[in-house]
Amino acid sequence: MSNFSVIVILPIELEVYVMKAPRRTLSLLLTLLTFTLVLFFSSSSFGAAPAETAEAPSSKSRGPWDWGAPVPGDRDWTILVYLDGDNNLEEWALTDLKEMEQGLPEGGKVEVVVLLDRAKGYSDEMGDWTGTRAYRVKRSTRKDAIGSELIADCGERNMGAPETLEAFVQAAVRKFPARRTALVLWNHGMGWISMASDEDAPGAVDGVDALTLSGLRGVLSRVAPSLPGGKLDLLTFDMCLMAQLEVAAACAPFARYMVAGATILPSVGMDYLAALPLFTQGLDTGEIARRMVGAGCKGFLKIHWDTASLTAFDLSKADALISACAKFAGKLGTLAPKAWSDVTRTLFYAMNYIGPGDYREKGDAVSSVDLMDWLRRLSAMPCGTDLKGEIAAVEKAVSPLILATESGPSIPLSRGLSLYAPLRADNVRPGYEETDFDRAVGWSKALAAVYAMQKKEGMDPPKIVSVELGSPVPKQGVGTPRRGADYAIEPSSEFVPLSGTAFSGMTRSYLKATLEGKNILWGYCGFAFSRERDGEYVQSLSQLLPAENINPDEETTDIGTPVFRDGRNELLYQLAGLLHYFSNGESRSLVQVDAVDVSNPKLITVSGLYSSPGLGKDIPVQIGVESDFGSIVSMAGVVTDAGGKMTVVAITPKPQDVFRPLLNKIADGKLVQVVGDPIEWKDGLSVVVEPVPAGSWMRVLVQAESLGGEGDIHIAPPVRAAENPMVTPYLKVTQERGYEHFLGRYAAVGIVPSRTGTNSLLAPNGAVLEIEQASGREMAFAATLSAFGSDPVHLRLLVQPEGLPIVRSVVPGEGGALTLVKSDFALLVPEEGRYSWRMIDCASGSHIQLIPLDDLWFPAGYLEGEWSGDDGSTLTFRGGQAGYAPAGGALRQGSFTLSDNRVTLTPSDGQPLVLFTAYNPETKALVVTFADTETATVYNRQAGSPPHPQPPHPDPSQPQYPSQSVPPQPQVPPQGATLDGVWGAFVNGQQLVMQIQGNQYGVWVNGMPSEAGVFQIQGNRMYGQTNTGAAFSNLFQWDPSGMAFAITAPNGFTIVYQRMQ
């Protein structure tokens, strides 16, 4: 290019010199010029190739949009791409242009023409030029340069000006006429509000501009008449939030089909490698639009962006939908005096494509709500009866409009079409009344009627009456408790992480919040932690409080719109007591997780500040985390231009980028926001959880807000964190050595109802899990789950060892996608030279124990002998023969087989009896689950039976772990504490009562006698024997108050008893 500049300048110098030079000198100069030209053109094959395959003709004489005579050709399609990269998307604009060069099919009757505007300071790739250039896309596999044909260098243009778009379309279709025309608009989008932002826009105020919907409509109205058939055949928005009813209404008169996304789309945009070949396959336009949806969404999933959607529209069906919406809006406006609360609630809880906190941005709120999700919610409310016909008509009209829609797995309620629906009057943006949709429908008038009622009836702030922490106890006279009002709270001065499940027995770690008021919209609870009681508390979680009813007439529904009753609401919430961190594998940063979106229950969010060289400055972002896998699936930021306009942008992170979380902090009794520790993105961030450390402190925040926006907040006093004996003692050993012992074959033990019907037991549930090493991924295992009577299920177990270890059981699906079966916190439990795995379900908190099917747990001959069951039955195993006799029943006997822990007894004259067995080497008891009734019984050997089999000594070459059966540790009972009296617990829906007198005890389950015996306490151990002769040795721990104690069995099962009398 430097040689070319010399040649351009040289004739100008010659012109001056010719006036003064003699003829001979002039001849020599002309000879020199000819020689230079020959050298220049002959040297074009040497050195680096030029950035473009052809230089643009000079535009000074004919203007930037005069591209000369039409290029002849038999074209099926001309695709026009308005590639606005004059902002922080410059890098991705270049990436997509290169993608088009690679994806353009050879020999097809398709022309792709691109108008590319580059930015200053974002990317220095491919020449680092600025300005606006038009290209005719040519196939190229080069990555370091644009390989397309340069049509025109248009200088710096304002891509936010309608005139630029119109000039480009007119010039391109004039130069490359075709039977069908497609227009792709590429950049940021915000629905009807704006699109195509330009940060270096000549003639614009503050040098920034953006295209408006009305501006786009004007361009389409002027260019459409010159197109074949008088319309664009396909209009594609490769930008965020454009699958909006207002956008479709504005474009419908001028385009036949439209492809757009209702969500925030990733910066990579459409997969043009997959999309462009569709135009050469002889497909009709509607089918191309359908397949573009699939191509684009598959591309999003390849980069693990799980919150995107695309929709293909048949715009010829838009008028019918607009007409149905007009009737709906008219009816809604008249019903506003009684329907306003239903409308407000459903708009708040419906899927908002920015997020549930969008309304907090006041006048900057985007307010883009999924139309179909909102209508389904509204139809389930009381006003849905009055609007039934109108809602049905809208839903019917939507169906033919949408040709195809696909959404990522993290947004299951997305239906691909949004509506501008501000929650309150202070969220309304000016200019909406000028949209085609609102002019035809009167939507803003219907909303105004709702807003008027919000001001009139919804401004009384709710009152947070109380916040209680402790154990929930059913109120006297309540048979089957179902809601918070059915429980009283036994207060506690401390809480135990992961202790709220009925299985563990530690039901004291619950929160009960009582709200009173009228027209309550929502309630949130937050949990903040500090190392010191009087220190500053940093919030780690914000959680939506469940309402008393999901819907007025339904206990549960897939729609899920919380409705707080007028008056008193008593809300019960289990405290997990976990801290959340972002980890890059080398460092961590504490983050605040917000789980407040009813429409996306599996999507949690983390807010913070994000810095990247490509963005030029810190911007506020919201990161979407898929809670099932703990993986980041989206990141959206808010960029403010020089003119103060805000744009929502998708961000694709890079290793050197830095994230700093935003955290709420309680300081001097007030809630303030602070910036947390920075963390580099590196190879990616993941969410890691850990229990709140014992000895630290927690405070609970409860907030509530009325339908009109008035609120209340309550910050509870500090409570101390205690150790969870089922988790904390095993966390370190699991992290250090646990997965060396993960491979093997296991019998599963869980809660099974007893055959007496009086209680539940820890017993084998019939499942066997075999875990093997898998190839291709670190900390991934292959597993086969076998259950009696069912086909084996093949799983992959994905292990996250950092923090509180998590094992995710998944099933591989189509295209390599993984479907989560369940997630468990996994802890290695060593005892007496043996080990087992405690699996705590991350969602429900239920526990399963995985016991190795080895000779340490199931020693040779462990079944031999005669056994007496606590239900009065007997079992006999001698040699290859077995017998079973129920209490007072006939003996069934015959041969038996043993496979894993499954016994199949085959009587000579009856149906086989299938039993699942688990042997406790410490208590010498046999726990048996009967497959036919799925109930369990505990058996003990009868006197005179063969001696207990002894398991082999552990292999000394294997690492030995501390056993739970350790010598008693000193424990000083609380002052004045005595065990004499009556104690109660609530386990798995069963009420347990224990009466103690001296060294004797008796246990009743739901009022029926269950167990009795004698015991003694030595330090932190409880030793004893039941009346049936079964010995036991359990951990025993006093509560500091002296009003409760905990008993933990060798298998980790814990029950917390509280004093009743």
Summary of the structure (lengths in Angstrom):
residues: 1061
radius of gyration: 35.8
end to end distance: 95.5
largest distance: 135.5
contacts: 3590
relative contact order: 0.06
helix: 23%
strand: 38%
